Amino acid sequence: MFYKIIIRFFHFIEIFIFSYWIFNTKKIKSSENFNAFWRFRTGYKFYKNTQKITSGTSYKEHLAMALKIIEGHLDNIEGDIVECGCWKGSSSSNLSIIAKLLGKKLIIYDSFEGLPDMEISDREASKYNRGEYRGMQEEVKNNITNYGCIEVCEFRKGWFKDTLSSHSEKISLLFIDVDLEPSLNDCVKSLWPHLSNGAYLFTDECMFLNYIALFFSESWWKKNFNSTPPGLYGTGLGIPLLNLYVGPHEIRSEYYNHRSKGVGYTYKGSEAVWNKTYE
Ligand SMILES: C[S@@+](CC[C@H](N)C(=O)[O-])C[C@H]1O[C@@H](n2cnc3c(N)ncnc32)[C@H](O)[C@@H]1O
């Protein structure tokens, strides 16, 4: 009992330490708009939103994306924010707050019917069911209206294979949280060309090595973009977000009070290539 109280207290205090610390970068420090009060307020709001709206991701992941969106904005990286996979709209609400702050649009792609039928070749399929993670469009809209900034959001409903090919806007940050291999394939294939140089691609499923191997697959990048793979920061365990986790993800129940929640990212211009031969 005492132990539980200590852990809860630690997680509460952590919200403020984390929100202050994550924005402590050279670029953001030199801009006066993101002072300590703004950081605490934003961090607490993000945390609260993930408690109010059922969420598949943590407020820390959302703050990590906010950091890169703001830094990108200060570096004049052009483009809107795009989210593929919103569920109930928790990550969308927090992303919409940053979009509004910086005068950007948040474009949300989702079926609003949950996950599609599983494909036999998909190695992730056995973990999920059709229709899982369903958030109806009205429900998502209400959540963003109550907790985020609905006025900057645009909803594009449908299966990714049907909707993403007509995307036309430049992207400064793309968040992909779509669970299945064909869904990830469709999102990266259709939207990568729209990322501005230096723009970020974040993904929640960074712990699953087979899944995330797409970002290291020389044949996939050669075939689709005639380029080398960009790699992914946070592969296997997620980028460090003040979480204690040794991993791997598959045996997380063996690690009492460790947290395996994490996010990974790459950016347009990143490269991960092994092109040497040594005897
Ligand atoms: C894990 S949930 C997203 C969680 C959300 N980002 C959060 O932080 O709470 C996955 C979402 O991806 C969507 N999705 C997955 N594959 C899809 C596809 N092929 N077409 C459209 N939507 C898809 C589902 O409808 C679901 O809303």
The ligand as a Tripos MOL2 file, in Angstrom:
@<TRIPOS>MOLECULE
LIG
   27    29     1     0     0
SMALL
NO_CHARGES

@<TRIPOS>ATOM
      1 C1         -4.3460    1.9870  -31.5480 C.3       1 LIG1
      2 S1         -5.5830    2.9300  -32.3110 S.3       1 LIG1
      3 C2         -4.9220    4.5800  -32.2660 C.3       1 LIG1
      4 C3         -4.7050    5.1050  -30.8600 C.3       1 LIG1
      5 C4         -4.6020    6.6090  -30.7370 C.3       1 LIG1
      6 N1         -3.5350    7.1480  -31.5360 N.3       1 LIG1
      7 C5         -4.3960    6.9990  -29.2860 C.2       1 LIG1
      8 O1         -3.3040    7.5250  -28.9390 O.co2     1 LIG1
      9 O2         -5.3010    6.7680  -28.4710 O.co2     1 LIG1
     10 C6         -5.4330    2.4450  -34.0180 C.3       1 LIG1
     11 C7         -6.3580    3.2130  -34.9630 C.3       1 LIG1
     12 O3         -5.9620    2.9170  -36.3060 O.3       1 LIG1
     13 C8         -7.1060    2.8200  -37.1400 C.3       1 LIG1
     14 N2         -6.7500    2.0010  -38.3030 N.ar      1 LIG1
     15 C9         -5.8720    0.9420  -38.3220 C.ar      1 LIG1
     16 N3         -5.7590    0.4530  -39.5720 N.ar      1 LIG1
     17 C10        -6.5450    1.2280  -40.3800 C.ar      1 LIG1
     18 C11        -6.8030    1.2370  -41.7890 C.ar      1 LIG1
     19 N4         -6.2430    0.3500  -42.6040 N.pl3     1 LIG1
     20 N5         -7.6210    2.2010  -42.2790 N.ar      1 LIG1
     21 C12        -8.1910    3.1260  -41.4470 C.ar      1 LIG1
     22 N6         -7.9910    3.1580  -40.0930 N.ar      1 LIG1
     23 C13        -7.1710    2.2220  -39.5650 C.ar      1 LIG1
     24 C14        -8.1870    2.2380  -36.2360 C.3       1 LIG1
     25 O4         -9.4720    2.5790  -36.6650 O.3       1 LIG1
     26 C15        -7.8340    2.8590  -34.8640 C.3       1 LIG1
     27 O5         -8.5740    4.0420  -34.6380 O.3       1 LIG1
@<TRIPOS>BOND
     1     1     2 1
     2     2     3 1
     3     2    10 1
     4     3     4 1
     5     4     5 1
     6     5     6 1
     7     5     7 1
     8     7     8 2
     9     7     9 1
    10    10    11 1
    11    11    12 1
    12    11    26 1
    13    12    13 1
    14    13    14 1
    15    13    24 1
    16    14    15 ar
    17    14    23 ar
    18    15    16 ar
    19    16    17 ar
    20    17    18 ar
    21    17    23 ar
    22    18    19 1
    23    18    20 ar
    24    20    21 ar
    25    21    22 ar
    26    22    23 ar
    27    24    25 1
    28    24    26 1
    29    26    27 1
@<TRIPOS>SUBSTRUCTURE
     1 LIG1         1 GROUP 0 **** ****
